[in-house]
Amino acid sequence: MALNDSIRLTGIRAYGTHGVLDYEHSQPQEFVVDVDLLVDTDRAAQTDDIADTISYADVADKVVAQIQGEHCNLIETLAHRILTAIMDARIVSAEVVVHKPQAPIPHQFGDVSVSIMREGPLFSEQPRKYVIAIGSNLDNPEEHVRRAIAELSDFGEWVDDVSSLYRSEPQLAPGQETQPDYINAVVSITSSTPPMAMLNFLNMVEEAHGRERSERWGARTLDLDIIDVSGVTSDYSVLTLPHPRAHQRRFVLEPWLEIDPDAHLNGVSVRGLLDKVLDQRVIKVGFGDGS
Protein backbone atom coordinates (compact mmCIF):
# COMPACT_ATOMS: atom_id res chain seq x y z
CA MET A 1 0.00 0.00 0.00
CA ALA A 2 1.30 3.44 -0.95
CA LEU A 3 1.02 5.14 2.42
CA ASN A 4 2.36 8.47 1.19
CA ASP A 5 -0.49 9.20 -1.25
CA SER A 6 -2.72 12.09 -0.27
CA ILE A 7 -5.78 14.04 -1.32
CA ARG A 8 -5.50 17.63 -0.20
CA LEU A 9 -8.14 20.37 -0.17
CA THR A 10 -7.09 23.83 0.99
CA GLY A 11 -8.96 27.05 1.54
CA ILE A 12 -12.51 25.68 1.79
CA ARG A 13 -14.45 28.80 2.79
CA ALA A 14 -17.89 29.20 4.31
CA TYR A 15 -19.68 31.36 6.86
CA GLY A 16 -20.80 30.11 10.25
CA THR A 17 -21.71 31.26 13.74
CA HIS A 18 -18.99 29.76 15.90
CA GLY A 19 -17.34 31.47 18.83
CA VAL A 20 -17.59 32.23 22.54
CA LEU A 21 -18.72 35.86 22.33
CA ASP A 22 -22.43 36.66 22.21
CA TYR A 23 -22.39 38.33 18.79
CA GLU A 24 -20.60 35.29 17.31
CA HIS A 25 -23.69 33.21 18.07
CA SER A 26 -25.76 35.21 15.59
CA GLN A 27 -23.44 37.09 13.21
CA PRO A 28 -21.86 34.76 10.63
CA GLN A 29 -18.16 35.09 10.01
CA GLU A 30 -15.82 33.37 7.59
CA PHE A 31 -14.04 30.12 8.43
CA VAL A 32 -11.41 28.51 6.26
CA VAL A 33 -10.65 24.79 6.37
CA ASP A 34 -7.78 22.70 4.99
CA VAL A 35 -8.09 18.92 4.72
CA ASP A 36 -5.24 16.48 4.07
CA LEU A 37 -6.24 12.84 3.59
CA LEU A 38 -3.68 10.04 3.49
CA VAL A 39 -5.12 7.35 1.22
CA ASP A 40 -4.14 4.41 -0.95
CA THR A 41 -4.57 5.61 -4.52
CA ASP A 42 -3.11 2.50 -6.19
CA ARG A 43 -6.43 0.65 -6.43
CA ALA A 44 -8.25 3.69 -7.81
CA ALA A 45 -5.50 4.22 -10.38
CA GLN A 46 -5.99 0.64 -11.58
CA THR A 47 -9.80 0.64 -11.65
CA ASP A 48 -10.36 4.31 -12.57
CA ASP A 49 -13.42 4.05 -10.30
CA ILE A 50 -14.32 6.79 -7.83
CA ALA A 51 -15.70 4.12 -5.48
CA ASP A 52 -12.09 3.11 -4.77
CA THR A 53 -11.00 6.57 -3.65
CA ILE A 54 -12.31 9.65 -1.86
CA SER A 55 -14.50 12.18 -3.65
CA TYR A 56 -13.01 15.58 -2.89
CA ALA A 57 -16.34 17.15 -3.88
CA ASP A 58 -18.12 15.12 -1.19
CA VAL A 59 -15.46 16.11 1.33
CA ALA A 60 -15.92 19.79 0.52
CA ASP A 61 -19.70 19.47 0.86
CA LYS A 62 -19.34 17.89 4.29
CA VAL A 63 -16.89 20.55 5.46
CA VAL A 64 -19.19 23.38 4.39
CA ALA A 65 -22.19 21.67 6.00
CA GLN A 66 -20.38 21.58 9.34
CA ILE A 67 -19.25 25.21 9.10
CA GLN A 68 -22.80 26.31 8.30
CA GLY A 69 -24.31 23.94 10.85
CA GLU A 70 -24.96 24.01 14.57
CA HIS A 71 -23.13 26.63 16.61
CA CYS A 72 -20.16 25.67 18.71
CA ASN A 73 -18.11 27.87 20.99
CA LEU A 74 -14.70 26.51 20.05
CA ILE A 75 -13.05 25.93 16.70
CA GLU A 76 -11.58 22.84 18.35
CA THR A 77 -15.13 21.48 18.48
CA LEU A 78 -15.75 22.48 14.87
CA ALA A 79 -12.55 20.72 13.78
CA HIS A 80 -13.62 17.50 15.50
CA ARG A 81 -17.08 17.67 13.92
CA ILE A 82 -15.55 18.12 10.48
CA LEU A 83 -13.14 15.22 11.00
CA THR A 84 -15.97 12.94 12.12
CA ALA A 85 -18.09 13.94 9.13
CA ILE A 86 -15.39 13.27 6.52
CA MET A 87 -13.84 10.13 7.99
CA ASP A 88 -14.14 7.13 5.70
CA ALA A 89 -12.88 3.55 5.77
CA ARG A 90 -10.65 4.29 2.77
CA ILE A 91 -8.71 6.92 4.74
CA VAL A 92 -5.42 5.91 6.38
CA SER A 93 -5.29 9.18 8.31
CA ALA A 94 -6.86 12.61 8.09
CA GLU A 95 -5.73 16.08 9.15
CA VAL A 96 -8.17 18.98 9.48
CA VAL A 97 -7.07 22.58 10.00
CA VAL A 98 -9.73 25.16 10.87
CA HIS A 99 -8.73 28.81 10.41
CA LYS A 100 -10.66 31.70 11.96
CA PRO A 101 -9.32 34.79 10.12
CA GLN A 102 -11.74 37.18 11.87
CA ALA A 103 -11.04 35.94 15.39
CA PRO A 104 -11.86 38.63 18.00
CA ILE A 105 -8.30 39.45 19.06
CA PRO A 106 -7.44 43.11 19.84
CA HIS A 107 -4.03 42.81 18.17
CA GLN A 108 -2.66 42.41 14.69
CA PHE A 109 -2.26 38.75 13.75
CA GLY A 110 -1.75 36.63 10.69
CA ASP A 111 -3.90 33.63 11.46
CA VAL A 112 -5.67 31.63 14.16
CA SER A 113 -6.10 27.93 13.53
CA VAL A 114 -6.60 24.55 15.16
CA SER A 115 -5.19 21.40 13.60
CA ILE A 116 -6.20 17.83 14.48
CA MET A 117 -5.18 14.49 13.00
CA ARG A 118 -6.66 11.01 13.39
CA GLU A 119 -6.07 7.57 11.88
CA GLY A 120 -8.85 5.95 9.89
CA PRO A 121 -10.86 3.12 11.51
CA LEU A 122 -9.25 0.40 9.39
CA PHE A 123 -5.73 1.59 10.22
CA SER A 124 -5.80 2.59 13.89
CA GLU A 125 -4.47 0.47 16.74
CA GLN A 126 -6.91 -0.13 19.59
CA PRO A 127 -8.34 -3.22 21.29
CA ARG A 128 -11.13 -4.77 19.26
CA LYS A 129 -12.91 -8.10 19.07
CA TYR A 130 -12.51 -9.91 15.76
CA VAL A 131 -14.69 -12.75 14.51
CA ILE A 132 -12.79 -14.79 11.91
CA ALA A 133 -14.21 -17.64 9.84
CA ILE A 134 -11.92 -20.46 8.72
CA GLY A 135 -12.61 -22.91 5.91
CA SER A 136 -10.81 -25.52 3.79
CA ASN A 137 -11.83 -28.23 1.32
CA LEU A 138 -8.51 -29.36 -0.21
CA ASP A 139 -5.48 -31.40 0.88
CA ASN A 140 -6.57 -32.63 4.33
CA PRO A 141 -8.96 -29.74 5.17
CA GLU A 142 -9.18 -30.53 8.88
CA GLU A 143 -5.41 -30.23 9.24
CA HIS A 144 -5.40 -26.86 7.43
CA VAL A 145 -8.10 -25.53 9.74
CA ARG A 146 -6.39 -26.73 12.91
CA ARG A 147 -3.05 -25.30 11.80
CA ALA A 148 -4.67 -21.97 10.99
CA ILE A 149 -6.16 -21.80 14.49
CA ALA A 150 -2.71 -22.45 15.95
CA GLU A 151 -1.12 -19.83 13.69
CA LEU A 152 -3.63 -17.21 14.82
CA SER A 153 -2.55 -17.93 18.38
CA ASP A 154 1.14 -17.80 17.45
CA PHE A 155 0.59 -14.37 15.90
CA GLY A 156 0.57 -13.04 19.46
CA GLU A 157 -3.13 -12.34 19.59
CA TRP A 158 -5.50 -13.27 22.37
CA VAL A 159 -7.74 -16.03 21.03
CA ASP A 160 -10.89 -15.77 23.13
CA ASP A 161 -12.74 -18.81 21.86
CA VAL A 162 -12.67 -21.47 19.16
CA SER A 163 -15.72 -23.25 17.78
CA SER A 164 -16.05 -26.92 17.01
CA LEU A 165 -15.23 -28.07 13.50
CA TYR A 166 -18.14 -28.31 11.07
CA ARG A 167 -18.56 -30.01 7.71
CA SER A 168 -20.54 -28.07 5.10
CA GLU A 169 -21.54 -28.31 1.47
CA PRO A 170 -19.73 -25.83 -0.77
CA GLN A 171 -21.64 -22.78 -2.00
CA LEU A 172 -21.36 -22.96 -5.80
CA ALA A 173 -22.18 -20.56 -8.60
CA PRO A 174 -24.59 -21.77 -11.31
CA GLY A 175 -22.78 -24.19 -13.59
CA GLN A 176 -19.73 -24.45 -11.33
CA GLU A 177 -18.09 -27.87 -11.02
CA THR A 178 -18.71 -29.87 -7.85
CA GLN A 179 -16.23 -29.62 -4.98
CA PRO A 180 -15.43 -31.57 -1.83
CA ASP A 181 -17.16 -30.60 1.39
CA TYR A 182 -15.59 -27.91 3.56
CA ILE A 183 -14.33 -28.07 7.10
CA ASN A 184 -15.23 -24.83 8.87
CA ALA A 185 -14.66 -23.14 12.21
CA VAL A 186 -14.99 -19.68 13.74
CA VAL A 187 -12.65 -18.04 16.23
CA SER A 188 -12.97 -14.84 18.22
CA ILE A 189 -9.86 -12.80 18.91
CA THR A 190 -9.17 -9.70 20.97
CA SER A 191 -6.46 -7.69 19.27
CA SER A 192 -5.09 -4.15 18.91
CA THR A 193 -3.96 -4.97 15.37
CA PRO A 194 -5.59 -2.58 12.85
CA PRO A 195 -8.16 -4.32 10.62
CA MET A 196 -6.13 -3.78 7.42
CA ALA A 197 -3.02 -5.20 9.10
CA MET A 198 -5.07 -8.18 10.28
CA LEU A 199 -6.34 -8.71 6.74
CA ASN A 200 -2.79 -8.67 5.39
CA PHE A 201 -1.70 -11.21 8.01
CA LEU A 202 -4.60 -13.52 7.18
CA ASN A 203 -3.73 -13.30 3.47
CA MET A 204 -0.16 -14.30 4.31
CA VAL A 205 -1.39 -17.32 6.28
CA GLU A 206 -3.61 -18.35 3.34
CA GLU A 207 -0.66 -18.11 0.95
CA ALA A 208 1.52 -20.17 3.30
CA HIS A 209 -1.14 -22.89 3.04
CA GLY A 210 -0.96 -22.82 -0.75
CA ARG A 211 -4.10 -20.76 -1.35
CA GLU A 212 -4.69 -19.98 -5.04
CA ARG A 213 -7.23 -17.39 -6.19
CA SER A 214 -7.85 -18.58 -9.74
CA GLU A 215 -11.63 -18.91 -9.42
CA ARG A 216 -14.27 -17.12 -7.37
CA TRP A 217 -15.82 -19.57 -4.89
CA GLY A 218 -13.31 -22.15 -6.07
CA ALA A 219 -11.96 -24.98 -3.95
CA ARG A 220 -9.20 -23.84 -1.61
CA THR A 221 -6.66 -25.10 0.87
CA LEU A 222 -7.52 -22.31 3.30
CA ASP A 223 -9.95 -19.42 3.48
CA LEU A 224 -9.76 -16.85 6.30
CA ASP A 225 -12.49 -14.21 6.38
CA ILE A 226 -12.91 -11.33 8.82
CA ILE A 227 -16.62 -11.50 9.61
CA ASP A 228 -16.98 -8.74 12.17
CA VAL A 229 -14.80 -6.24 14.04
CA SER A 230 -16.30 -4.55 17.08
CA GLY A 231 -16.91 -0.85 16.55
CA VAL A 232 -15.88 -0.86 12.88
CA THR A 233 -18.03 -0.68 9.76
CA SER A 234 -16.63 -0.34 6.27
CA ASP A 235 -17.95 -0.30 2.70
CA TYR A 236 -14.40 -0.29 1.32
CA SER A 237 -14.24 -2.98 -1.36
CA VAL A 238 -10.92 -4.28 0.00
CA LEU A 239 -12.43 -4.97 3.42
CA THR A 240 -16.19 -4.70 3.85
CA LEU A 241 -17.34 -4.90 7.47
CA PRO A 242 -19.35 -6.66 8.65
CA HIS A 243 -18.81 -9.34 6.01
CA PRO A 244 -21.50 -8.73 3.35
CA ARG A 245 -22.49 -12.39 2.88
CA ALA A 246 -22.02 -13.83 6.36
CA HIS A 247 -25.76 -13.59 7.09
CA GLN A 248 -26.39 -16.08 4.25
CA ARG A 249 -23.88 -18.68 5.39
CA ARG A 250 -24.85 -21.28 7.93
CA PHE A 251 -21.25 -22.54 8.05
CA VAL A 252 -20.35 -19.15 9.56
CA LEU A 253 -23.43 -18.50 11.69
CA GLU A 254 -23.66 -21.89 13.42
CA PRO A 255 -20.06 -22.06 14.74
CA TRP A 256 -20.23 -18.36 15.64
CA LEU A 257 -23.36 -18.90 17.69
CA GLU A 258 -21.66 -21.83 19.43
CA ILE A 259 -18.94 -19.57 20.87
CA ASP A 260 -21.17 -16.52 21.37
CA PRO A 261 -24.87 -17.26 22.03
CA ASP A 262 -25.60 -13.51 22.12
CA ALA A 263 -23.82 -12.69 18.85
CA HIS A 264 -25.30 -10.07 16.55
CA LEU A 265 -24.50 -9.24 12.93
CA ASN A 266 -25.51 -5.79 11.71
CA GLY A 267 -27.78 -5.48 14.71
CA VAL A 268 -29.60 -8.77 14.02
CA SER A 269 -29.17 -11.77 16.28
CA VAL A 270 -27.16 -14.59 14.75
CA ARG A 271 -29.68 -16.99 16.28
CA GLY A 272 -32.42 -15.33 14.25
CA LEU A 273 -30.35 -15.34 11.06
CA LEU A 274 -29.82 -19.10 11.39
CA ASP A 275 -33.56 -19.66 10.98
CA LYS A 276 -33.28 -18.27 7.44
CA VAL A 277 -30.62 -20.74 6.23
CA LEU A 278 -32.14 -24.03 7.37
CA ASP A 279 -31.73 -25.47 3.87
CA GLN A 280 -27.92 -25.50 4.15
CA ARG A 281 -26.32 -28.71 5.45
CA VAL A 282 -23.83 -28.10 8.26
CA ILE A 283 -22.72 -30.91 10.58
CA LYS A 284 -20.52 -30.70 13.67
CA VAL A 285 -17.63 -33.14 13.25
CA GLY A 286 -15.07 -32.40 15.96
CA PHE A 287 -13.40 -29.99 18.32
CA GLY A 288 -11.42 -27.03 17.03
CA ASP A 289 -8.82 -26.99 19.79
CA GLY A 290 -7.10 -30.16 18.73
CA SER A 291 -8.82 -32.41 21.27
C-alpha positions in Angstrom: 0.0 0.0 0.0 1.3 3.4 -0.9 1.0 5.1 2.4 2.4 8.5 1.2 -0.5 9.2 -1.2 -2.7 12.1 -0.3 -5.8 14.0 -1.3 -5.5 17.6 -0.2 -8.1 20.4 -0.2 -7.1 23.8 1.0 -9.0 27.1 1.5 -12.5 25.7 1.8 -14.5 28.8 2.8 -17.9 29.2 4.3 -19.7 31.4 6.9 -20.8 30.1 10.2 -21.7 31.3 13.7 -19.0 29.8 15.9 -17.3 31.5 18.8 -17.6 32.2 22.5 -18.7 35.9 22.3 -22.4 36.7 22.2 -22.4 38.3 18.8 -20.6 35.3 17.3 -23.7 33.2 18.1 -25.8 35.2 15.6 -23.4 37.1 13.2 -21.9 34.8 10.6 -18.2 35.1 10.0 -15.8 33.4 7.6 -14.0 30.1 8.4 -11.4 28.5 6.3 -10.6 24.8 6.4 -7.8 22.7 5.0 -8.1 18.9 4.7 -5.2 16.5 4.1 -6.2 12.8 3.6 -3.7 10.0 3.5 -5.1 7.4 1.2 -4.1 4.4 -0.9 -4.6 5.6 -4.5 -3.1 2.5 -6.2 -6.4 0.7 -6.4 -8.3 3.7 -7.8 -5.5 4.2 -10.4 -6.0 0.6 -11.6 -9.8 0.6 -11.6 -10.4 4.3 -12.6 -13.4 4.1 -10.3 -14.3 6.8 -7.8 -15.7 4.1 -5.5 -12.1 3.1 -4.8 -11.0 6.6 -3.7 -12.3 9.6 -1.9 -14.5 12.2 -3.7 -13.0 15.6 -2.9 -16.3 17.2 -3.9 -18.1 15.1 -1.2 -15.5 16.1 1.3 -15.9 19.8 0.5 -19.7 19.5 0.9 -19.3 17.9 4.3 -16.9 20.6 5.5 -19.2 23.4 4.4 -22.2 21.7 6.0 -20.4 21.6 9.3 -19.3 25.2 9.1 -22.8 26.3 8.3 -24.3 23.9 10.9 -25.0 24.0 14.6 -23.1 26.6 16.6 -20.2 25.7 18.7 -18.1 27.9 21.0 -14.7 26.5 20.1 -13.1 25.9 16.7 -11.6 22.8 18.4 -15.1 21.5 18.5 -15.7 22.5 14.9 -12.6 20.7 13.8 -13.6 17.5 15.5 -17.1 17.7 13.9 -15.6 18.1 10.5 -13.1 15.2 11.0 -16.0 12.9 12.1 -18.1 13.9 9.1 -15.4 13.3 6.5 -13.8 10.1 8.0 -14.1 7.1 5.7 -12.9 3.6 5.8 -10.6 4.3 2.8 -8.7 6.9 4.7 -5.4 5.9 6.4 -5.3 9.2 8.3 -6.9 12.6 8.1 -5.7 16.1 9.2 -8.2 19.0 9.5 -7.1 22.6 10.0 -9.7 25.2 10.9 -8.7 28.8 10.4 -10.7 31.7 12.0 -9.3 34.8 10.1 -11.7 37.2 11.9 -11.0 35.9 15.4 -11.9 38.6 18.0 -8.3 39.4 19.1 -7.4 43.1 19.8 -4.0 42.8 18.2 -2.7 42.4 14.7 -2.3 38.7 13.8 -1.7 36.6 10.7 -3.9 33.6 11.5 -5.7 31.6 14.2 -6.1 27.9 13.5 -6.6 24.6 15.2 -5.2 21.4 13.6 -6.2 17.8 14.5 -5.2 14.5 13.0 -6.7 11.0 13.4 -6.1 7.6 11.9 -8.9 6.0 9.9 -10.9 3.1 11.5 -9.2 0.4 9.4 -5.7 1.6 10.2 -5.8 2.6 13.9 -4.5 0.5 16.7 -6.9 -0.1 19.6 -8.3 -3.2 21.3 -11.1 -4.8 19.3 -12.9 -8.1 19.1 -12.5 -9.9 15.8 -14.7 -12.7 14.5 -12.8 -14.8 11.9 -14.2 -17.6 9.8 -11.9 -20.5 8.7 -12.6 -22.9 5.9 -10.8 -25.5 3.8 -11.8 -28.2 1.3 -8.5 -29.4 -0.2 -5.5 -31.4 0.9 -6.6 -32.6 4.3 -9.0 -29.7 5.2 -9.2 -30.5 8.9 -5.4 -30.2 9.2 -5.4 -26.9 7.4 -8.1 -25.5 9.7 -6.4 -26.7 12.9 -3.0 -25.3 11.8 -4.7 -22.0 11.0 -6.2 -21.8 14.5 -2.7 -22.4 16.0 -1.1 -19.8 13.7 -3.6 -17.2 14.8 -2.6 -17.9 18.4 1.1 -17.8 17.5 0.6 -14.4 15.9 0.6 -13.0 19.5 -3.1 -12.3 19.6 -5.5 -13.3 22.4 -7.7 -16.0 21.0 -10.9 -15.8 23.1 -12.7 -18.8 21.9 -12.7 -21.5 19.2 -15.7 -23.3 17.8 -16.0 -26.9 17.0 -15.2 -28.1 13.5 -18.1 -28.3 11.1 -18.6 -30.0 7.7 -20.5 -28.1 5.1 -21.5 -28.3 1.5 -19.7 -25.8 -0.8 -21.6 -22.8 -2.0 -21.4 -23.0 -5.8 -22.2 -20.6 -8.6 -24.6 -21.8 -11.3 -22.8 -24.2 -13.6 -19.7 -24.4 -11.3 -18.1 -27.9 -11.0 -18.7 -29.9 -7.9 -16.2 -29.6 -5.0 -15.4 -31.6 -1.8 -17.2 -30.6 1.4 -15.6 -27.9 3.6 -14.3 -28.1 7.1 -15.2 -24.8 8.9 -14.7 -23.1 12.2 -15.0 -19.7 13.7 -12.6 -18.0 16.2 -13.0 -14.8 18.2 -9.9 -12.8 18.9 -9.2 -9.7 21.0 -6.5 -7.7 19.3 -5.1 -4.2 18.9 -4.0 -5.0 15.4 -5.6 -2.6 12.8 -8.2 -4.3 10.6 -6.1 -3.8 7.4 -3.0 -5.2 9.1 -5.1 -8.2 10.3 -6.3 -8.7 6.7 -2.8 -8.7 5.4 -1.7 -11.2 8.0 -4.6 -13.5 7.2 -3.7 -13.3 3.5 -0.2 -14.3 4.3 -1.4 -17.3 6.3 -3.6 -18.4 3.3 -0.7 -18.1 0.9 1.5 -20.2 3.3 -1.1 -22.9 3.0 -1.0 -22.8 -0.8 -4.1 -20.8 -1.4 -4.7 -20.0 -5.0 -7.2 -17.4 -6.2 -7.8 -18.6 -9.7 -11.6 -18.9 -9.4 -14.3 -17.1 -7.4 -15.8 -19.6 -4.9 -13.3 -22.1 -6.1 -12.0 -25.0 -4.0 -9.2 -23.8 -1.6 -6.7 -25.1 0.9 -7.5 -22.3 3.3 -10.0 -19.4 3.5 -9.8 -16.9 6.3 -12.5 -14.2 6.4 -12.9 -11.3 8.8 -16.6 -11.5 9.6 -17.0 -8.7 12.2 -14.8 -6.2 14.0 -16.3 -4.6 17.1 -16.9 -0.8 16.6 -15.9 -0.9 12.9 -18.0 -0.7 9.8 -16.6 -0.3 6.3 -17.9 -0.3 2.7 -14.4 -0.3 1.3 -14.2 -3.0 -1.4 -10.9 -4.3 0.0 -12.4 -5.0 3.4 -16.2 -4.7 3.8 -17.3 -4.9 7.5 -19.4 -6.7 8.6 -18.8 -9.3 6.0 -21.5 -8.7 3.4 -22.5 -12.4 2.9 -22.0 -13.8 6.4 -25.8 -13.6 7.1 -26.4 -16.1 4.3 -23.9 -18.7 5.4 -24.9 -21.3 7.9 -21.3 -22.5 8.0 -20.4 -19.1 9.6 -23.4 -18.5 11.7 -23.7 -21.9 13.4 -20.1 -22.1 14.7 -20.2 -18.4 15.6 -23.4 -18.9 17.7 -21.7 -21.8 19.4 -18.9 -19.6 20.9 -21.2 -16.5 21.4 -24.9 -17.3 22.0 -25.6 -13.5 22.1 -23.8 -12.7 18.9 -25.3 -10.1 16.5 -24.5 -9.2 12.9 -25.5 -5.8 11.7 -27.8 -5.5 14.7 -29.6 -8.8 14.0 -29.2 -11.8 16.3 -27.2 -14.6 14.8 -29.7 -17.0 16.3 -32.4 -15.3 14.3 -30.4 -15.3 11.1 -29.8 -19.1 11.4 -33.6 -19.7 11.0 -33.3 -18.3 7.4 -30.6 -20.7 6.2 -32.1 -24.0 7.4 -31.7 -25.5 3.9 -27.9 -25.5 4.2 -26.3 -28.7 5.4 -23.8 -28.1 8.3 -22.7 -30.9 10.6 -20.5 -30.7 13.7 -17.6 -33.1 13.2 -15.1 -32.4 16.0 -13.4 -30.0 18.3 -11.4 -27.0 17.0 -8.8 -27.0 19.8 -7.1 -30.2 18.7 -8.8 -32.4 21.3 
